[in-house]
Amino acid sequence: MGDFRQEMQRYFEDEIEVLRRLNCDDINEAMNAIAAAFMNDADIYIFGNGGSAATASHYANDFNKGISEKVGKKFRMHCLCDNYPTVMAIANDISYDEVFRFQLEGILRPTDLVIGISGSGNSKNVLNGIEYAQSIGCKTIGITGYHGGKLKELSDYHMDAMVDDMQITEDLHMVFDHMMYRVLGSSLSLED
């Protein structure tokens, strides 16, 4: 077997550098939008493709079970990636570009919050969901990497990993989730 330590160290150093560059003001604004949705009993819808779909599901788990348990009040976060039969039916019968917008139509209220995750920021189905949400007056959060793409431009708030590397982008998206678990789990419990 080989000695991978040098490559591992380089990866970790790259990730540390990205962490140091994060725009905490932008992340704070997005967290305030999430906290406001929680305090107003709004539904929060979250979605993404591929690894971002798994991240969206992980967020829903951490918010609905973890943070909710810590603060004594339930988050109402729904991951639109988790019902595979619905996603596949929409993709097959209508278009993969519509898998999120179609699920939001007819149930989304202007007081709800919609979160789209896209490493590139250019996933058409994520953009369609965000555009639909904004068309009925919802606030939106884009969670991105690279240069943020169209999602960063469209969204009211954003959390951007600011790195041209999909693996580090996806790592940072989970860092955002776990950081919010700790920070919101502590601060929201103090407000209640």
HELIX and SHEET records of a PDB file:
HELIX    1   1 ARG A    5  ARG A   21  1                                  17    
HELIX    2   2 CYS A   24  MET A   39  1                                  16    
HELIX    3   3 GLY A   51  ASN A   61  1                                  11    
HELIX    4   4 ASP A   62  ILE A   67  3                                   6    
HELIX    5   5 SER A   68  VAL A   71  1                                   4    
HELIX    6   6 TYR A   84  ASP A   93  1                                  10    
HELIX    7   7 TYR A   96  GLU A   98  5                                   3    
HELIX    8   8 ARG A  101  LEU A  104  1                                   4    
HELIX    9   9 LYS A  124  SER A  135  1                                  12    
HELIX   10  10 GLY A  149  LEU A  154  1                                   6    
HELIX   11  11 MET A  166  GLU A  191  1                                  26    
SHEET    1   A 5 MET A  77  CYS A  79  0                                        
SHEET    2   A 5 ILE A  44  GLY A  48  1                                        
SHEET    3   A 5 LEU A 113  SER A 118  1                                        
SHEET    4   A 5 LYS A 139  THR A 144  1                                        
SHEET    5   A 5 TYR A 157  ASP A 160  1                                        
END                                                                             
